[in-house]
Structure formats: structure tokens, C-alpha cells
Amino acid sequence: MTHSGTRAGRREWTAFVVLLLPLLLVSMDVSVLFFAIPAIGEDLAPSGTQQLWIFDVYAFALAGLLITMGSLGDRIGRRKLLMFGAAAFGAASVTAAYAQSAELLIAARAVLGIGGATLMPSTLALVRNLFRDAGQRTKAIGIWSGAMAGGIALGSVLGGLLLDHFWWGSVFLVNVPAMVLLLLLAPVLVPESKDPAPGRFDLLSVPLSMGAVLPLIYGVKEIAAEGFSVPMAACAAMGTAVGAVFVHRQRTRGDAMISRALFRHRAFGVGVAINSLALFGMMGSAYFTTQYLQSVLGKSPLESALWSTLPSLAVGIAAPLAGVLGQRFPTAYVMAGGFVIGAGGFALLAVCGPDSLVLLLLGSGVVSCGIVTVLALVSDMALATAPPEKAGSAASLLETGQELGGALGMALFGSVGVAVYRRDVTDSAPAGLPHGALEAVRETLGGATAVAAHLPGRTGQAVLAAAREAFTHGMNVAALGGAAVLLVAAAVTVAVLRGVRTGQPAPETPEQEQAPGLATRR
């Protein structure tokens, strides 16, 4: 057993490495399908709607169930929930790999999302309870944050490499050995932990939480991808309204899914908000960099994925370094420094031209390093100030905030970029284009590339050059907005969190005082 204040040894660090397995795979599964869709289309012939659901159902199931699974883990045991999730994730991976129809693949991806929703908060909550020493916990959560960010980048690369040598189902089968290893090692190395006095499980809050998160994230993502529409705005508004009902229920019931004890320390609520804002910045920059590599610079999908891994190497250094700095200096100032660094990265993106590969990668890497600095410290701060018996719920709120912040970042940055792109390309496109061709050019950079390929010589080149310039200008303008947002976030962080240090413990609850040692057991 690891007591409060004691330093973790080799056993705990080995258990931590085991817990990184599901984290990497869940984050990789967000992007591993990027290159597999053409092969899946040839084999299963999904409709356009089915193809979208093959992509999206995983993320929607994951986001919609995070809060529920975090609360459930606190009640039944986080290791137990981790084991259930690993079994479901492994079985669904095999089903997806050998799916003979689009419908079965969609169903398997949904189960993968459900499994992911059990794994994500369970791993972070277990890390919270493995490391009671503040310095070690900060270091571990820094590594955890870096692994999560790196997994998303590695997923697309791994998918491309596997598809070069195997059939499309191999991108799912790679999950299976890791899940088997987790099922074998977790019972031996990872101690069980749960709330010793959890109370009743609030069943009505389950559909309310899903009804809040899913419509909001779906509406925001669709607006980011397709532009503003009344149905999608209404969808997001409905999610917001259900969210208000959900929050009211949590504030007024004694057996609420989200304990009010989490918010006794102001650092937790503020931390969730800062966490969402950090993902807002990271996903906002990612929205442009991936398209820039492929559509502006003309890189292949695999080339783009390989280039995009370079910033991830810097992230692997920044996350643990953030933990060290958080122990030596006031947390608020280190997090504010991370936001300022991120703003500097956006400033670099703001001066990129249509042929600025090095500057783009440098800007993207600086943004990522700054944001991961914030993520590592804010996760540690929020978890440290939350009661240990509520670690699962705390982790799920942090991760749900990340999903929402990322969706909002893509939507708002994308909307700014699209507005600038359409204005610029309308003004600079060659005269005399057919009406249908001009509409396609105005819609997206990808549409402009397709139109240019069917136009004669100089006209096609002029269309493509105008579209690339317009897209780059849209990225520049959005990046300036991103820099401004992060600078404001830095100032707010210092103002609100001055005096709060990483690793500051939560006040003990009555349950802890009456039953010490029951929250963590083998």
C-alpha cells in the first residue's frame, strides 16, 4: 500500500508504465483510421453517412460516457473498471478488424469508444493514487500528459505504416497484445482504489450527462467541418440546455454523480476551465497544420503524418520538464509561462507563407510544448486538490473538458480561417470561372485543388495559387487570434491561481477522517 506522503518505488513505477498502455492506445485510436478509410471503402462499401459514423462514433461514445465512467470507477473500483474496459477494448478491436459490413464496424467502433471511456479516467485516477508524494505525482502526470498528446500524433503514422504492409484490419489488431498484457499485469502490479463511502449511483444523471455532452460536441464539430447551420447550432444549444439541467441536479442532490466536494478547493473548478482552454489552443492549431501540410505543401497523407510527429518529440521533453518547474516555482506562473510560449508558437504560425514548412513545424512544436506544459501542471493541480476517493470523477471532468475545449477550438479557429479564405479567394480567383467551379473553389482548399486539376495550364495554376494564399492568410489571422486568447489566459491564470502550488493536497473529507486507509487497497 502507498501511504500519503510516502515515495513510490519500483513497483509503483512499473505499474505506471502498465497504465500508459491503454492511454497510448485510446489516444491513438482517435487518428489511426485516417489512412484506412479508402481501403475500408473498397472492402465494405459504406455509404457517405456510414463512413462519417465509422470515424465519429468512437469519439462521441468516448466523450459522452467519460463522466459516467469516472463516477462508476469511484464506486466499483478503478482497477476493476480498467479491467472491464481493457477486455471490451480488446474484443471490440478484434471485431472491428474482421468486420464484414459497415454496420458491424460502426458498432465495434462504438464499443471501442465505450471501452476508451472506462480506460481514460481510470488510468489517471489510478496514477493519482499510486503516487502520494507530490513531486513524483507531478512527474508522473507530466509523462502521462505527454504520452496522451504523442499518442494522437503516432496513431496516424502507425496507421499509415501498417497499411503499407497489411490489410486495413491491422490498425485495430495492434490494440490486442497491449490489452492482453494489461489484463495480465494490472491485477499484479496496480493496487485497487475506490471511494469507501460512495452512496447511491444517480442513474438519471447518466442520460443527462450524455444529453449535454454529445449534442454540444456534435454540433460544434459539424459547424467546424461544414460551416454554420441552424440545425447544428440548435443541436449545440440543446446540449447546453441539457447541461444546465445536469449541473442543477449535481448542485442540489446529495447522491449526485459529480460530488460537490470536488469544488471545495477553487483550484479544481478553475483547473477544469484552464484545461479546456489549453485544448482549445492545441486543437485550433492542429486544425490548420494538418491541412497546410497536405493541401498547401502538397504532401501525401503519410508524409504529412511523419512530418507532424516532429513537434511531438519536443512535447516528450516539455511534459516532464513542466513537472520539474512546477515543483521549483509557483504553479500559476509556470502555467502562465506555458500559455505565453503557446502564444509565441501562434505568432510563428501567423507569419507563415504558402511555402514555410520549417516555420510551420517550429510554430506547431512551440504551441504544443507550451500547451502540454499547462496540461501537465493543471491536471496535477486539479487532481491533488480533489479528494482521493473522488479521483475518478475528477479525472473524467478534466477529460470531458478537454473534449469540449478541443471541439470548440476546431470550430472557432476553423470558422475564422474559412471566413478569411472565402473572402480572399473570391477576390483573387481568375475571372471567367464557371459558376459551379467558383463555388467549389470558395468552399474548401480541397475543392479548389480538385477544380484546378481540371482547368487548363495557367488558369489551374492561378486558381491553386490563389487558394493556397487564401488558406495561409486564414491560418495567419486565426493564429493571431489564438495568440491573443492564450495571452489573456496567461493573465487570468496568474490572477486566479496565484498562491496555489502543484501538489497542494485536498482537505480531508469526513469519510477520510473516519476511515483512513480504506480508499486504497490491494
N, C-alpha and C positions, 0 to 999 in steps of 0.2 A: 504494500500500500504506500502511496506517496502522500505524505502529510503536508499540510500547509507550511510553506517556508522551506521545506527540505529540497535539496537539489536532486534532480533526476540523474539516474545513472545510465549504464549501457543498455539495460533492459528497456527503459523508457524511450531512449533514442532509437533503439531498434523498432519498438512499437510505432514510433513516429514515422519511420521510413515505410513501414507496412501501411500506415494510414495515408501516405502520399499516393499509393497505387490507385485507389478509387478516385481521388481528387484529380489526378492527371487524366484518367480515362473519361471521367464525366465532362471535364472541360474540353478534352479533345473531341468528344462526340458532337460538340456544337459545330465543328468545322470539318470533320472528317469526310463528310459527304460532298464537299464542294466539287470534286472531280469525278465522283461516281455517277452523277445523275445521267450523263449521256449513255453509259453502259446499262444502267438500270432502265432507261427509256427504251433501249433496243430489246432488252430481255423481257421486261414486264409490260411494256407499252402503256404506262399510266396516262390518264388524261391530264390536261393542264392543271386542273384543280387538285387531282391526286398527287401530282408532282410537288405542288406547293405544300400539301399536307405532309408528304414524306420529309420535307425539310423542316416544317414549322411545328409539327405536333410534339416533337421531342422538347423543344424549348418551352412550349406552352404548358405541357404537363409538368415539367420541372418547375417553372415559375409558379404555377397555380397551387402546387402542393407543398412548397417549401415550409410555409408557416405551420401547416397541419403536421407535417412530419417532424419538424423541430419540437413541437409540443408533445407529439406522441413519443418521441425518443426520451424526453424528460420523464415520462410516465412509465414506460415499459422497460427502459434501459437503452442507452445509446449504442452500446456494443451489439445488443440483440437486434436493434433496428438496422444497424450496419450489416449484420449477417443476412437478415431478410433481404435488404436492398442488394447485396452482392449476389445472392442466389437469383433474384429476379433479373438483375442486370445481365448476369451470365447466360441465363436461359433465354432471355429476350434477344441477346446478341446472336446466339445460335439460330433462333427462329428467323431473325432478320437476314442472316447470311444465306439461308436456304429457302427464303420466301419464294413461292411460285406465283404470287399475284401481288398487285399493288395494294390491295386491301389488307392482305396479311402483313406486308411490310409496314404499312401505316400503323397497324395495331401493335406490331413489335416495337416500332419507334416510340409509341405512346407508353408501352411498358418500360422501355429504356428510360423515358423521362420520369416515370414514377419511381423507378429504381434510383435514378440520379437524385431525385428529391429526398430520398431517405439517406443517401450517402453523403451529400454535401454538408448539411448541418450536423450530422453525426460525427463526421471526421473533425470538424472544427471544435465541436463541443468536447470531444474526447481529448483533443490536444489541450484544450483549456484545463482539463482535469488531470492530464498526465504531468503537466509542468506547473508546479505550485511556486517555484522560485521565479520571481518577476523577470529577472534577466534572461533566464532560459526560455521562459514562455514567450517573451518578446522576440528572441532569436528564432524560435520555432515558428511563430506566426508569420515572421518575415519570410522564412523559407516557404511556408505554406502559400503566402500571397504570390510569391514569385513563381511557384510551381503552377498555380492556377492560371496566371497570365501567360506563362510559357506554354501550357498545355493547349490553349486555343490556337496559338501560332503553329505548334508542332502537329496539330491534328490535320491541317490541310496538307502539310508536307508529307506526313506519313501516308495519308490517303493517296496522294499522287504517286509516291514510290511503290506502294502496294499494287496500285492499278497498272503500273508498268510491267509487273511480273505475274500478277494473279487476277482472278475474276473479282467482280465488284463485292461479292460477299466477304472477301478477305478483310475489308475495312471494319467489319463487325467482329470477325473471329479473333482479331488481335486482343479483344477485351477478355476473352475466356480464360487464358492462362493466368492473367493477373487476378481475376476474380476467384479462381480456384485457389491461388496462393493466399489470397486474403482470407478465404474461408478456413484454410488450414492454420494460418498463423495467428489470426486475430484472437481466437479463444485462448491461445497460449500466452500471447505477449501483451494484449490490450486489456487493461482492467475495466470491468463494468462500472458504469456510473449512472445514477438516475436521481430523481427527486424523491427523498424519503417520505414526503407527505404531499403527493401531487393533487389530491382532490379529484372530483369527477371530471370526465372528459366532456367538454362542451361540444356536442355533435352539431348543433345548429351553426356554430361558428365555422365549420368546415365548408359548407356551400357558400357561406357569406364571404369567407376569405378568397375562395376561388372566383366567386362572382365579382369581387373587387379587382383582383389582380389580373385575371385573364382578359376581360373586355378592355381594360385600360391598356395593357401591354399590346394586345392585338390591334386595337385602334391606332395607337401611336406608331407601331411598326408599319402598318399599312399606309398611314399618312406619309411616313418616311420613304416608303418604297414607291408609292403611286401618286403622291401629292394629296392635297387637302380634298376631302369629300364629306358631304353632310352625313352619310351613313356611318363612316368611320369616326367622325367627330362625335356623333351620337353614341357610338359604341364606347368610346373613351369616357364620355360624360356619364353613361350608365355605370361603368366601373367605378368612377369617382363617387357617384351617389351610393352605390352598394358599399363602397369603402367607408363612407361616413356612417352608415348603419353599423358596419362591423366595428369601427372604432368606438361608437357609442356603447355597443354591447360589451366591449372589453373594459370600458371605463366604469360600467355600472353593475357588473356581475361579480360575485365572489369566486365563481368557478370558471372565470374567463380563460380562453385558450392562451392569451398573452397576459402574463401576470403583471400587475401594476408595480410589483417590486422591482421590475427591470428598470423603471423610470425614476426610482428614488434618487439616483445619482444623475445629475443633469448631463454628465459626460456621455451617458448611454444614448439618450434621445438625440443629442447633438451629434454624436458619433455616427448614428444611422444616417442622419441627413448628410454629413460630410462624406460618408461612404458612397451614398448615391451620387453626390456631386462629382466625386472623383471618377466614377464610372461614366458619368455624363461626359466628362472631358476625354476619357480614353476612347470610348466608342465613337465619339464625334470625330476624333482624328482618324480612327480606323476606317470610318465610312469613306473618306477621301483617298487614303493611301492605297487601299487595295484597287480601287478603280483607276487611280492615276497610273499605277504600275502596268495594268493591263491595257487600258484604253488610250491613255496619253502616250506612254512609252512603248506600247505595242508588245509587251512581254507576254509569253504564254502563261496559262494558269500555274503550271508547275514552277516556271521561272519566277513568277510573282511571289509564290509561296516561299520559295527558297530565299529570295531577297528579303522578304518580310520577316524572316527568322533572325536576321542580323540584329535588329533592335532588341529582340528577346534575350540575346546574350548579355546585353548591358543590364536588362531587368534582373537577370540572375544574380548580378553583383549588387544592384541597388537595394533589393529587398532585405537581405541580411544586414547590409550596411545601415539601413534605416533603423533596424533594431538597436544596433550599437549606439548610434547617435541619439536615439530616444532614451537610452539609459544615462547618457552623459549630459544632455541638455534638456531644457523644458520641452515637453511634448508638443505644445501648441506652436512653438517657434520652429521646430523641426518639420511639423506638418505644413506650416505656412511656407517654409522653405521649399517643400515638395511642390506645393501649388505654384510658387514663383518659378521653379525650374520648369514645370509643365508649361507655364505661360511663355517661358523662353523658347521651348520647343515649338509652340504655336507661332511665335514670332518668326522662326525659321521657315515654317510652312507658309507663312504669309508672304515671303519673298521668293518662293519657288517660281520658276518659269516652266514652260512646257517641256524642257529637257534638263531637269535638275534631279537626277537620280540620287546623287550623293547628298545633296541638301535635303531631299525628301527623307531619306533614310536617317540622316542625322537628326532632323526635326522630330521624326516619329520616335526615334530612340530617346531623345531628351524628354518628350512628352511622357513616354512610358515610364522612364526612370522616376520622374517627378511624381506621377500618379501612383506608382507602386510604393513609393516612399510613404505617401499618405495612406494608402490601403493597409500597409503592414502595421503602421502605428495606430490607425483608428480602429482596426479590428482588435488589436491587443488591448487598447484602452477601453473599448466598449465591453469586451468580454471580461476584463479584470474588474470593472465596476458593476457587472451583473452578478447576482447571487449564483454560486456554483451550481446549485440544484436547478437553475433555470438556464443553463448554458445552451441547451438545445434550442429553446425558444429564442434566445439572444442571437445565436448563430443564424437561425432561419430568417430573422428580421434583417440582419446585415446582408444576407444573400438575396433576399427579396428586394431590398433597396438597391442592390447592385443591378438586378434585372431591370427594375424600373428606371434607374438612372441611365443605364446603357440604352434602353429603348428611347428615352427622351433625348439623349444626346444624338442618336442617329436621326431622329425625327427633326429636331430643331436645326442641327448643323446641315442636314440634308436639305431642309426647306430653304435655308439661306442660299446654299450652293445652287440649288435648282432655279431659284428666282433670278440670281445673277446670270447663270448660264443661259436661260431663256431670253433674257433681255439682250445680252451681248451677242448671242448667236443670231438673233433676229436682225440686229443692226449690221452685222458683219458678213452674213451669208451672201454668196454671189446672187446677183439679180437674175430673174428668169427661171428659177427653180420651179418645177411643177408643184401645185398646191400640196398634194399628198406627200411629196418628198420634203418640202419645207416643214410640214407638221411633224414628220418623223425625226428630222434634224433637231427641231426645237424640243422634242420630248426627252431624249436622253443622248448622252455621248455615244452609247452603243448603237442607238438608232442612226445617228449621224455617220458612224463608221460603216454601217450596212448600206446606207444610201450612197456614200462616197464610192464604195466598191463598184457600183453600177453606173456611175457617171463617167463621161469621157475625161481623159487626161487631166488638164489643168483645172477643170471645174471640180472634179472629185477631190483633187489636192487642196483646192481653195476651201471647199466645204469642210474637209477634215482638219485643216489648219485652223479655221475659224472655230470649229467645235472644240478642239483641244485648247485653244487660247481661252475660250469662254469658260470651259470647265476649270482650268487652272485659276482663272480670275475668281470664279465662285469659291474655290478652295481657299484662295488668299483672303477673301472677305470674311468667310466663315472662321478662318483661323484667327483673324484679328478679334472677332467676337469671342472666340474661345479663350484667347489670351486675357481679354478684359474680364471674363467671367472668373477665371482662375485667380487673377489678382484680387478681385473682390472677395473670393473665397478665402484667400490667404489672410486678408484683413479681418474678416469675420471670425476665422479660426482663432486668431490671436486674441480678439476681443472677447470671445465667448469662453474659450478654454484656457485662458491664462491662469496659471497656478495648478492645473491638472497635470499630473505626470503619468507616463506609461507605467503600468503595473500597480497603480494605486488600487488597493483592494476595495471590494464592496463591503458595506456594513453588514454585519451578520444579521440574519433574519431570526425570528423566534424559533423556527424549526431547527436551524443550525445550533442554536444555543441549547436546545433541549436534547438534541440527538447528534452530538458530534461524531464524525467518522462514518455516519450511515450513508452519506451522499456518494462515496466512492468505495467500491469493494471489488474483490476478485470474482 
